Amino acid sequence: MRTTTTSRGHRARAALFAPLAGLALVVSGCGASGGDEDPAPEPTAEQTEEAPEPTDDGTDPTDAQEPSDGGGEAGSDDQTGASGADTELAAPGTQVKVGEPATIHVQVLEKGEEYYGYGVVSTTVTEIAEGDPSIIDQFDEDDKADLEGMTPWYVKSEHEILSFEGDPNADMTPSLEVQDAQGNRVTVGISFGGNLDDACDLQLFDEAKPGATASTCTVVFTDGEAPAQVAWEGDDKADGDDNPYEDEPVVWVNEG
């Protein structure tokens, strides 16, 4: 099986959901430190505008923040929010409990590019449950040695698109990071092309549109203690170089 690792200081991102064949192990590192990041699954593109500045009337720039270029491309399926949906983004530093929702956003590519999409998404980390230790047998010998004595955990999340513009095939699944109490990323087991355990299932959005739902499940490993929190550190495209969530992420706290 093909495996890969990342060094300390690198952050695991949306590679968890890449539809390729094989398994991989991403070792733990410091989520709060700087350094290069693993590539996200969508094609890369430079951010063309900075995050919005505070307005004269004191409005929070993260409230219902717009995509970096605003508006969909010609011929795209531009849609407004679902009826009655609150699309105000969670402020940087927001903390909620596991089981409670937070409103975040996702942007794929830049406006005007093929497959561009921007959506406001309500995300709830629903459960952090101890997993089946036998899934370690699915990894190669080197990774099994690294995982010896460790405990698997299944981190489950649900997502609903509140508003959307762009190509309906754009992947609106947000990138979340499972962390320990110090904010360090824990070891992630990646399954490309299938589930490590049917009890940890993945159901992506059938189509990007208001009201669409998805569920994700991440397999992580610790020395025994349950993961302390799950963090969303903003979106590289939508939040740009001045991403306020990088230092003050939205966090789901595990009180179980």
N, C-alpha and C positions, 0 to 999 in steps of 0.2 A: 504494500500500500504506500502511496505517496504521502509524506509527512513534511511539515515545515514548522519552524519555531521562530519566535521573535525575541530580541534581546530586551533587557530591562529598559524601561523608559519609552518603549513603543506601545501604541494603543491598538487593540484589536477593534476593527470597525465592522462594516457591513459585509465583509468577506464570509461571515457566518452563513450567508444565504446564497452563495454563488452556486449555480447549477452545474457543477462539474463532477467527475467521478473520483472517488477515493475518500480517505479520511485524513485529517490533519490535527495536530495538537499545537495550540498557541500557549506558550508558557507565561506565567504571571510576570507582571511588571508594574512600575509605578505609573498609575493613570494620571497623576497630577503633574508629572514632570514633562519637560519639553522633549524635542527630538522628532525624527521623521515618523510619519504615520504609515500604516499599511494602506494600500490603495483601496478605495471604495469600489463596489461592483460596477457602477456606471462609468462611462467614459469621462475623463477629466476635462475641465475647461477652466480658464482663469476667471476669478471673480472680477467683474467689471465696475462695480460700484461699491463704495463703503457702506457699512451699516448706517441706518438713518440717524441723524442728529436729533436731540430733543427739540421739540417745537416751541415756539414763543409762548404758547398757552400752557406749557408744562406737561403736555401729553406724553406718556411713556412711549418711546419709540418701539418697544416690543409689543405694544398693544395692537393686535391684528396687523402685524407687520407684513408688508407687501414683499413679493419676490424681488430679486435684485434689479431686474429690468422692468418689472410690472407688466401685467397683461399677457395674453397668449398670442402665439404667432397667427398669421392669417390662415384661416381654414382649420384652426385647432378647435377642440371641443371645450370652450370656455364655459364654466359653470359657476354659479353663485353658491352661497352656503345653503345647507339644508334648512328647511323652515324652522325658525326658532332656535337655531344652533348658536351657541356663544363661541365666537372665534377669537376672543381675546387671548393672547398667548400668556402662558405662565411666566412670571417675572424671573429674571436670573436669581438663583439662590433659593427658589421655591423648593420646599420639602413637603412631601405627602407620604402617607402610609401606603404600604403594599395593599392593594385592593381599592385605592382611590385614584381617580383620573387626573391627568394634567394635560393641558392643551399646548401642543408644540407644532412645529412645521417642518416640512420636507421640500427640498427643491432638487430637481434633476436637470442638469445642464443649464444653459442660459436661454433666456427668451429669444426666439427666432431660430434656435437650433432644433433639428429634428429630434423628436421624443422628449422635448422640454416638458416639464410639469412642475407645478407648485401647488401644494396642498396644506391646509391646516388640519391637524389630526389630533383627536382625543385618544391618548394612550393610557392604559391602566396595566401596571404590573400586577397580575392577579394572584400569583402564587410562587413561592420558592419552596420546593419540596425535595426531600432526599430521594435520590434515584437508585437504580439497580446497579450494584457493583459489578455485575457480570458484563456490562457494556465495555469495560476496560479490555476484555478479551478481543474486541473488534479492532484494536490498534496493533501496530507492528511491535516487534520485540523491544526496540529502543524506547518507544513511547510507553509500553507497558512497564518497563523498568522505572521510567519517570513517574508513572502514576501509582506505583506500588504503595499501598497503605492509604491512598487518598480516597475521599468520599465524593461521589458524583451528586450533583444537585441539578434539578430541572427548574429553570426560571421561565415562567410563562407570562405572556403579555397579550393584551387584546387592543386592537386599534380600530378607530372609526374615522373616516374622512368627513370633516365638517364642511369644508369648502375646497374647491379645486378649479384649476385652469390648466389647459395644455393638452398634451396627447394622452388619451385614456389608457395607453399601454405603459405610461411612466410608472415606475415602482415607487410607491409612496410609503414603503415600510421604513420607519425611523431606525436609526442606528443607536442602540443602547449598549451600555458597558456595565457589566456586573463587577462589583468591587467589594473589598473588605472594609473594615471600619476606618482604616486610614486613607481610603480613597484609592488604593492600589487595585489594578485589574487582577482578577483571579484567573487561573488556568482554564482555558476554553477548549472543549472538544468539538471539532468541526466535522460535520458529515456532509460531504458533497454528493448530492444526488439521491439522498434517502435519509431516513431517521435512524439515529443510534438506538432509539427505543420508541415503539409505537405510543408509549405513554407521554412522549415529548414530541408532539406533532406540529407541523408547520402548514398553515393555510394562508397563502398570500391573497392579496386583493384580486378578484376576478377582473375588475376594471376600476380604473381610478375615476371616481365620481362621488359626489356627496351622498352619504348614507352607506357607502360600501364599507365592509368590515374585513378584518384579517386577524389571525392569531399566530403568534410566534412562540417558540420554545428554544431556549439556549441551554446546552449541557455544559456545566462548569465543574471544576474539581477543586476541593480544598483539603486541608489537613484534618478536617473533621467538623470544623465550625461552619455554620450556615453563612452564606454570603450576607453581608450587613446591609447592602444597598445596591440599587441600580441607578445609573446616572445617564442623563441625556445632556451632551455637551454642545448643543447647538448644531447647526447645519452649515457646512463649509460654504455652500453656494448662497443660501439665503441670508446668512449672517455676516459673511465676508471676513476681511482681515481684522475687523474690530469686534469679532464675535464676543458678546458679553457673557455667553454661557460657558466659555472655555474655562474661566476661572471660577465661575459661580454656576455650576450646572443645576438643572432640575433633577431632584433626587427622590426616588421612592425608597423609604426606609423600611427595612424588615424588622418588625417588632415581634415576630413569632419566635 
